[in-house]
Amino acid sequence: MAKAKTEQIATGKEKLDNLEAANADNQKALSDAKENLELTREQRSKDVEFLRNLKTTCMDLDNQWAQRSKTRSMETQAVSEALKIITADDSMDLLRDTAGFLQVDAQSQMRVRRVRAMASLRKAAKAPAFGEFDDLLATWHSRTNNGQKMSLLGSAGGPRMQLSTLAVAIGLDSFTKIKEAMDKMTADLKKEQEEEVKFKSYCTKELNMNEKETYEKTEQKEDLEATIAKLTKLIKKLTDEIAAANAQIAETETAILKASQVREGENAEFQTTVADQRATQDILNKALGKLKEFYKGAKGGAFAQRATQEPPVKFNSYKKNAGASPVIGMIEQIIEDSKALESEAVAGETEAQASYEQFVKDSNALIKELSASAAAKTKASAQAKEDTEQAKSDLDSTNGELESLALTEEDLHGECDWVLKNFAARQKARLDEMEAIGQAKAILSGSS
């Protein structure tokens, strides 16, 4: 019954451990689900905000397109009406007589183009967007000490300084040199645009990869910590069970030793009892033989005297065999009792010896079973300790990788955050700058 209950307890503990492990897994899954839900909610909020801004921007673009289309239509209509007025017969005659006074020499036209181009560049340089972008650049240059990625951050002077310098150059250099400088500046700006787009893609890719690896390593770290906790609990359980098995083995061996000592005492007592009873039987048999020999020779006189002379006090009659005196019957009864006692002693010794042998056999079987169980659990404990050390080594490696990922993330944020945050503003500023340079070049080329 004790063995059955012990097995039931062991089974119950195993089920409890499995349930606790399952509970821990469920708790971890719940935590992960909550974290994913929170991340999803944050991403949804950002997506909603982005959609709202996109709708606002698109609506504004639609309004601008409608206004630009309306303006172009009105402009086209006005030009058509002007052409009709100019190409009328009366107007043509009048214009032929007065057009000569409107001729301007080539040098004056170049001077006018130069002034208009300078005014266009200076007007563009005063745009609020360029001022804001110059402030951003100044803030960036004040917080960074190295020259990394300076090609992506633009020149130190910013678009306002570049446009102002170009406007001054228009007033000094020839149109050919100015156009070459404009083309070179436009090409440089386009190159910066492309480099910044590539750099933004690089930053986005590296940050996403860093976030993914950090998530995976964090999951691995949590798994290793759970494994270490589970193995530590298993090692403690196995250690306790091994100690209990060894204690039970020691108790069983002590019980066998005590049983052997008791058996030796009982056997010595049995030997003494048998020897005493057999010696008694031998003595009584000799005495009985003498008495029988005596009573057989004096049978008539002895019994005749007993019949005529009886003592005043009588003993109780003894059970006697046929033809024997009460003394002979008493001796024979004692001999029978001695034999019966000897038989009982032999039977008791046989039963005690059989019980002792069965006890020793059962105890040795229990010791063998406990020893095998302790050996298996010792092996399992050693394997669990080895697995624990391996898990701890993996955990240290994972923690090191997480620290490295954190440093990499910090470097990436320091390198990329400013560019990513101001990417749209920088792209727009460059486009505005290129558009201003294009307008100035068109003016220098003779466009109205």
URZI-V750024 format. One record per residue. N is the residue number from 1. RES is the residue in three letters. SS is DSSP state (2 for helix, 1 for strand, 0 for the rest). Layout:
BEGIN
<<N & RES & SS> <N & RES & SS>>
END
This chain:
BEGIN
<<1 & MET & 0> <2 & ALA & 2> <3 & LYS & 2> <4 & ALA & 2> <5 & LYS & 2> <6 & THR & 2> <7 & GLU & 2> <8 & GLN & 2> <9 & ILE & 2> <10 & ALA & 2> <11 & THR & 2> <12 & GLY & 2> <13 & LYS & 2> <14 & GLU & 2> <15 & LYS & 2> <16 & LEU & 2> <17 & ASP & 2> <18 & ASN & 2> <19 & LEU & 2> <20 & GLU & 2> <21 & ALA & 2> <22 & ALA & 2> <23 & ASN & 2> <24 & ALA & 2> <25 & ASP & 2> <26 & ASN & 2> <27 & GLN & 2> <28 & LYS & 2> <29 & ALA & 2> <30 & LEU & 2> <31 & SER & 2> <32 & ASP & 2> <33 & ALA & 2> <34 & LYS & 2> <35 & GLU & 2> <36 & ASN & 2> <37 & LEU & 2> <38 & GLU & 2> <39 & LEU & 2> <40 & THR & 2> <41 & ARG & 2> <42 & GLU & 2> <43 & GLN & 2> <44 & ARG & 2> <45 & SER & 2> <46 & LYS & 2> <47 & ASP & 2> <48 & VAL & 2> <49 & GLU & 2> <50 & PHE & 2> <51 & LEU & 2> <52 & ARG & 2> <53 & ASN & 2> <54 & LEU & 2> <55 & LYS & 2> <56 & THR & 2> <57 & THR & 2> <58 & CYS & 2> <59 & MET & 2> <60 & ASP & 2> <61 & LEU & 2> <62 & ASP & 2> <63 & ASN & 2> <64 & GLN & 2> <65 & TRP & 2> <66 & ALA & 2> <67 & GLN & 2> <68 & ARG & 2> <69 & SER & 2> <70 & LYS & 2> <71 & THR & 2> <72 & ARG & 2> <73 & SER & 2> <74 & MET & 2> <75 & GLU & 2> <76 & THR & 2> <77 & GLN & 2> <78 & ALA & 2> <79 & VAL & 2> <80 & SER & 2> <81 & GLU & 2> <82 & ALA & 2> <83 & LEU & 2> <84 & LYS & 2> <85 & ILE & 2> <86 & ILE & 2> <87 & THR & 2> <88 & ALA & 0> <89 & ASP & 2> <90 & ASP & 2> <91 & SER & 2> <92 & MET & 2> <93 & ASP & 2> <94 & LEU & 2> <95 & LEU & 2> <96 & ARG & 2> <97 & ASP & 2> <98 & THR & 2> <99 & ALA & 2> <100 & GLY & 2> <101 & PHE & 2> <102 & LEU & 2> <103 & GLN & 0> <104 & VAL & 0> <105 & ASP & 0> <106 & ALA & 2> <107 & GLN & 2> <108 & SER & 2> <109 & GLN & 2> <110 & MET & 2> <111 & ARG & 2> <112 & VAL & 2> <113 & ARG & 2> <114 & ARG & 2> <115 & VAL & 2> <116 & ARG & 2> <117 & ALA & 2> <118 & MET & 2> <119 & ALA & 2> <120 & SER & 2> <121 & LEU & 2> <122 & ARG & 2> <123 & LYS & 2> <124 & ALA & 2> <125 & ALA & 2> <126 & LYS & 0> <127 & ALA & 0> <128 & PRO & 2> <129 & ALA & 2> <130 & PHE & 2> <131 & GLY & 2> <132 & GLU & 2> <133 & PHE & 2> <134 & ASP & 2> <135 & ASP & 2> <136 & LEU & 2> <137 & LEU & 2> <138 & ALA & 2> <139 & THR & 2> <140 & TRP & 2> <141 & HIS & 2> <142 & SER & 2> <143 & ARG & 2> <144 & THR & 0> <145 & ASN & 0> <146 & ASN & 0> <147 & GLY & 0> <148 & GLN & 0> <149 & LYS & 0> <150 & MET & 2> <151 & SER & 2> <152 & LEU & 2> <153 & LEU & 2> <154 & GLY & 0> <155 & SER & 0> <156 & ALA & 0> <157 & GLY & 0> <158 & GLY & 2> <159 & PRO & 2> <160 & ARG & 2> <161 & MET & 2> <162 & GLN & 2> <163 & LEU & 2> <164 & SER & 2> <165 & THR & 2> <166 & LEU & 2> <167 & ALA & 2> <168 & VAL & 2> <169 & ALA & 2> <170 & ILE & 2> <171 & GLY & 2> <172 & LEU & 2> <173 & ASP & 0> <174 & SER & 0> <175 & PHE & 2> <176 & THR & 2> <177 & LYS & 2> <178 & ILE & 2> <179 & LYS & 2> <180 & GLU & 2> <181 & ALA & 2> <182 & MET & 2> <183 & ASP & 2> <184 & LYS & 2> <185 & MET & 2> <186 & THR & 2> <187 & ALA & 2> <188 & ASP & 2> <189 & LEU & 2> <190 & LYS & 2> <191 & LYS & 2> <192 & GLU & 2> <193 & GLN & 2> <194 & GLU & 2> <195 & GLU & 2> <196 & GLU & 2> <197 & VAL & 2> <198 & LYS & 2> <199 & PHE & 2> <200 & LYS & 2> <201 & SER & 2> <202 & TYR & 2> <203 & CYS & 2> <204 & THR & 2> <205 & LYS & 2> <206 & GLU & 2> <207 & LEU & 2> <208 & ASN & 2> <209 & MET & 2> <210 & ASN & 2> <211 & GLU & 2> <212 & LYS & 2> <213 & GLU & 2> <214 & THR & 2> <215 & TYR & 2> <216 & GLU & 2> <217 & LYS & 2> <218 & THR & 2> <219 & GLU & 2> <220 & GLN & 2> <221 & LYS & 2> <222 & GLU & 2> <223 & ASP & 2> <224 & LEU & 2> <225 & GLU & 2> <226 & ALA & 2> <227 & THR & 2> <228 & ILE & 2> <229 & ALA & 2> <230 & LYS & 2> <231 & LEU & 2> <232 & THR & 2> <233 & LYS & 2> <234 & LEU & 2> <235 & ILE & 2> <236 & LYS & 2> <237 & LYS & 2> <238 & LEU & 2> <239 & THR & 2> <240 & ASP & 2> <241 & GLU & 2> <242 & ILE & 2> <243 & ALA & 2> <244 & ALA & 2> <245 & ALA & 2> <246 & ASN & 2> <247 & ALA & 2> <248 & GLN & 2> <249 & ILE & 2> <250 & ALA & 2> <251 & GLU & 2> <252 & THR & 2> <253 & GLU & 2> <254 & THR & 2> <255 & ALA & 2> <256 & ILE & 2> <257 & LEU & 2> <258 & LYS & 2> <259 & ALA & 2> <260 & SER & 2> <261 & GLN & 2> <262 & VAL & 2> <263 & ARG & 2> <264 & GLU & 2> <265 & GLY & 2> <266 & GLU & 2> <267 & ASN & 2> <268 & ALA & 2> <269 & GLU & 2> <270 & PHE & 2> <271 & GLN & 2> <272 & THR & 2> <273 & THR & 2> <274 & VAL & 2> <275 & ALA & 2> <276 & ASP & 2> <277 & GLN & 2> <278 & ARG & 2> <279 & ALA & 2> <280 & THR & 2> <281 & GLN & 2> <282 & ASP & 2> <283 & ILE & 2> <284 & LEU & 2> <285 & ASN & 2> <286 & LYS & 2> <287 & ALA & 2> <288 & LEU & 2> <289 & GLY & 2> <290 & LYS & 2> <291 & LEU & 2> <292 & LYS & 2> <293 & GLU & 2> <294 & PHE & 2> <295 & TYR & 2> <296 & LYS & 2> <297 & GLY & 2> <298 & ALA & 0> <299 & LYS & 2> <300 & GLY & 2> <301 & GLY & 2> <302 & ALA & 2> <303 & PHE & 2> <304 & ALA & 2> <305 & GLN & 2> <306 & ARG & 2> <307 & ALA & 2> <308 & THR & 2> <309 & GLN & 0> <310 & GLU & 0> <311 & PRO & 0> <312 & PRO & 0> <313 & VAL & 0> <314 & LYS & 0> <315 & PHE & 0> <316 & ASN & 0> <317 & SER & 0> <318 & TYR & 0> <319 & LYS & 0> <320 & LYS & 0> <321 & ASN & 0> <322 & ALA & 0> <323 & GLY & 0> <324 & ALA & 0> <325 & SER & 0> <326 & PRO & 2> <327 & VAL & 2> <328 & ILE & 2> <329 & GLY & 2> <330 & MET & 2> <331 & ILE & 2> <332 & GLU & 2> <333 & GLN & 2> <334 & ILE & 2> <335 & ILE & 2> <336 & GLU & 2> <337 & ASP & 2> <338 & SER & 2> <339 & LYS & 2> <340 & ALA & 2> <341 & LEU & 2> <342 & GLU & 2> <343 & SER & 2> <344 & GLU & 2> <345 & ALA & 2> <346 & VAL & 2> <347 & ALA & 2> <348 & GLY & 2> <349 & GLU & 2> <350 & THR & 2> <351 & GLU & 2> <352 & ALA & 2> <353 & GLN & 2> <354 & ALA & 2> <355 & SER & 2> <356 & TYR & 2> <357 & GLU & 2> <358 & GLN & 2> <359 & PHE & 2> <360 & VAL & 2> <361 & LYS & 2> <362 & ASP & 2> <363 & SER & 2> <364 & ASN & 2> <365 & ALA & 2> <366 & LEU & 2> <367 & ILE & 2> <368 & LYS & 2> <369 & GLU & 2> <370 & LEU & 2> <371 & SER & 2> <372 & ALA & 2> <373 & SER & 2> <374 & ALA & 2> <375 & ALA & 2> <376 & ALA & 2> <377 & LYS & 2> <378 & THR & 2> <379 & LYS & 2> <380 & ALA & 2> <381 & SER & 2> <382 & ALA & 2> <383 & GLN & 2> <384 & ALA & 2> <385 & LYS & 2> <386 & GLU & 2> <387 & ASP & 2> <388 & THR & 2> <389 & GLU & 2> <390 & GLN & 2> <391 & ALA & 2> <392 & LYS & 2> <393 & SER & 2> <394 & ASP & 2> <395 & LEU & 2> <396 & ASP & 2> <397 & SER & 2> <398 & THR & 2> <399 & ASN & 2> <400 & GLY & 2> <401 & GLU & 2> <402 & LEU & 2> <403 & GLU & 2> <404 & SER & 2> <405 & LEU & 2> <406 & ALA & 2> <407 & LEU & 2> <408 & THR & 2> <409 & GLU & 2> <410 & GLU & 2> <411 & ASP & 2> <412 & LEU & 2> <413 & HIS & 2> <414 & GLY & 2> <415 & GLU & 2> <416 & CYS & 2> <417 & ASP & 2> <418 & TRP & 2> <419 & VAL & 2> <420 & LEU & 2> <421 & LYS & 2> <422 & ASN & 0> <423 & PHE & 2> <424 & ALA & 2> <425 & ALA & 2> <426 & ARG & 2> <427 & GLN & 2> <428 & LYS & 2> <429 & ALA & 2> <430 & ARG & 2> <431 & LEU & 2> <432 & ASP & 2> <433 & GLU & 2> <434 & MET & 2> <435 & GLU & 2> <436 & ALA & 2> <437 & ILE & 2> <438 & GLY & 2> <439 & GLN & 2> <440 & ALA & 2> <441 & LYS & 2> <442 & ALA & 2> <443 & ILE & 2> <444 & LEU & 2> <445 & SER & 0> <446 & GLY & 0> <447 & SER & 0> <448 & SER & 0>>
END
